[in-house]
Amino acid sequence: MTRFQATEPNGVEVQRLEVLVRTALFKPANALVEYLLQGAADRLDAAYQPKPGQVFKGRETIEVQGILGRFKLSRDYYYHAGKKAGHYPADAALGLEVGSTPALAKLLCLEGADQATYVQAERHLEQTGGIQVSARQIQRVVQRVGRAAQAWQERPAQPAQGEAPIL
């Protein structure tokens, strides 16, 4: 900021200043999100009742990415040997998609659909929001969320609940 005040203002310097301020503001905000989500994951894990056949295998830590940055999240892992499938109850309850928070996953899907390529979506997110996510990760989230959205759109029409008013 001292450098900005000491130089002649121009578009490049203003852009640098805004990026620095954004970074400075995102850091403590991201730490707050990490703290709150870790507390929520701990409460969810403590209250979770495993389904028959699920066995607690331990606690695992992943790196989660949100719109404010990346952070670590520790949560319980359960495994069902009969189904050969694992489950993280906190991930499901918090709405995490492929290591992304719900807000970031929604933004990745919007950018993935809006841009011609995932590389363009990657660049747009970096340039406009300072969000660093690879084109491949955008594609993973879009494919994961897209399947559920596609199934929802193709569901049979629901019968009306009562009569609709006539205008």
C-alpha positions in Angstrom: 0.0 0.0 0.0 2.9 2.3 0.7 4.1 1.6 -2.9 0.7 2.6 -4.2 0.8 5.8 -2.3 4.3 6.6 -3.4 3.7 6.1 -7.2 1.6 7.9 -9.8 -1.8 6.1 -9.8 -2.6 4.2 -13.0 -4.8 1.3 -14.0 -2.0 -1.3 -13.4 -1.3 0.0 -9.8 -5.0 0.2 -9.0 -5.4 -3.4 -10.1 -2.5 -4.5 -8.0 -3.9 -2.6 -5.0 -7.3 -4.3 -5.3 -5.7 -7.7 -5.6 -3.6 -7.1 -2.5 -6.6 -5.8 -0.5 -8.8 -8.8 -1.6 -6.0 -11.2 -0.5 -5.7 -9.4 2.8 -9.5 -9.6 3.4 -9.9 -13.2 2.2 -7.3 -14.6 4.5 -9.0 -14.0 7.8 -12.4 -14.7 6.3 -11.2 -18.0 5.0 -9.8 -18.9 8.5 -13.2 -18.1 10.0 -15.0 -20.4 7.4 -12.4 -23.1 8.3 -13.1 -22.8 12.0 -16.9 -22.8 11.6 -16.9 -25.8 9.2 -14.5 -27.8 11.4 -16.8 -27.2 14.3 -19.8 -28.2 12.3 -18.0 -31.4 11.1 -17.1 -32.3 14.7 -20.7 -31.9 15.8 -22.0 -33.9 12.8 -19.5 -36.7 13.4 -20.3 -36.9 17.1 -24.0 -37.2 16.4 -23.7 -39.7 13.5 -25.2 -43.1 14.0 -23.6 -45.6 11.6 -25.9 -47.7 9.5 -25.8 -51.5 9.9 -22.6 -52.8 8.3 -20.7 -49.5 8.5 -17.5 -49.6 10.5 -15.6 -46.5 11.8 -12.2 -46.5 10.1 -10.8 -43.3 11.6 -10.5 -39.6 11.0 -9.1 -38.2 7.7 -8.2 -34.7 6.7 -8.7 -33.2 3.3 -8.0 -29.9 1.7 -11.3 -28.1 0.9 -11.6 -25.2 -1.4 -14.1 -22.4 -1.0 -14.6 -19.0 -2.6 -12.3 -17.4 -0.1 -9.4 -20.0 -0.3 -8.3 -23.4 0.7 -8.3 -25.0 4.2 -8.0 -28.3 6.0 -11.0 -30.2 7.3 -10.9 -33.3 9.4 -13.8 -35.7 9.5 -14.8 -39.3 10.3 -14.7 -42.1 7.7 -16.9 -45.2 7.7 -16.6 -48.2 5.5 -19.2 -50.9 4.6 -17.3 -54.1 3.6 -20.4 -55.7 2.1 -21.0 -52.8 -0.3 -17.3 -52.0 -0.7 -18.1 -48.4 -0.2 -16.9 -45.7 2.1 -18.8 -42.7 3.6 -17.9 -39.4 5.1 -21.1 -38.3 6.9 -19.8 -34.7 7.4 -19.0 -34.3 3.7 -22.6 -35.2 2.8 -24.1 -33.0 5.5 -22.0 -30.0 4.7 -22.7 -30.4 0.9 -19.0 -30.8 -0.1 -18.6 -31.7 -3.8 -15.3 -33.1 -4.9 -13.5 -31.1 -2.1 -15.4 -27.8 -2.9 -17.8 -25.9 -0.6 -21.3 -25.6 -1.9 -20.8 -21.9 -2.8 -17.7 -22.7 -4.9 -19.3 -25.8 -6.5 -22.2 -23.7 -7.7 -19.8 -21.0 -9.0 -17.7 -23.6 -10.8 -20.9 -25.1 -12.4 -22.0 -21.6 -13.5 -18.6 -20.8 -15.0 -18.3 -24.2 -16.6 -21.6 -23.7 -18.3 -21.1 -20.1 -19.2 -17.6 -20.3 -20.8 -16.8 -22.1 -24.0 -14.1 -24.2 -22.3 -13.1 -25.2 -18.8 -9.7 -23.4 -19.4 -11.6 -20.2 -20.1 -13.7 -20.8 -16.9 -10.4 -21.3 -14.9 -9.0 -18.0 -16.2 -12.2 -16.1 -15.6 -12.4 -17.2 -12.0 -8.8 -16.3 -11.4 -9.1 -12.9 -13.0 -12.4 -11.8 -11.6 -12.5 -13.4 -8.1 -8.9 -14.5 -7.4 -10.1 -18.1 -7.2 -7.4 -20.5 -8.3 -8.9 -23.7 -9.5 -7.8 -25.9 -12.4 -9.8 -26.5 -15.5 -9.8 -30.2 -14.7 -11.2 -29.6 -11.2 -14.0 -27.4 -12.7 -14.8 -30.3 -15.1 -14.9 -32.8 -12.2 -17.3 -30.7 -10.2 -19.5 -30.0 -13.2 -19.7 -33.7 -14.1 -20.4 -34.7 -10.5 -23.1 -32.1 -9.9 -24.4 -32.3 -13.4 -25.4 -35.9 -13.2 -27.7 -35.2 -10.2 -29.1 -32.0 -11.9 -29.8 -33.9 -15.1 -31.6 -36.7 -13.2 -33.7 -34.1 -11.4 -34.6 -32.4 -14.6 -35.6 -35.7 -16.2 -37.8 -36.8 -13.3 -41.4 -37.5 -14.1 -43.8 -34.7 -13.8 -45.4 -34.5 -10.3 -49.2 -34.5 -10.1 -50.7 -31.2 -8.9 -51.6 -30.8 -5.3 -55.2 -29.7 -5.5 -56.9 -27.4 -8.0 -55.0 -24.5 -9.5 -56.8 -21.2 -9.4 -58.3 -20.0 -12.7 -57.4 -16.6 -13.8 
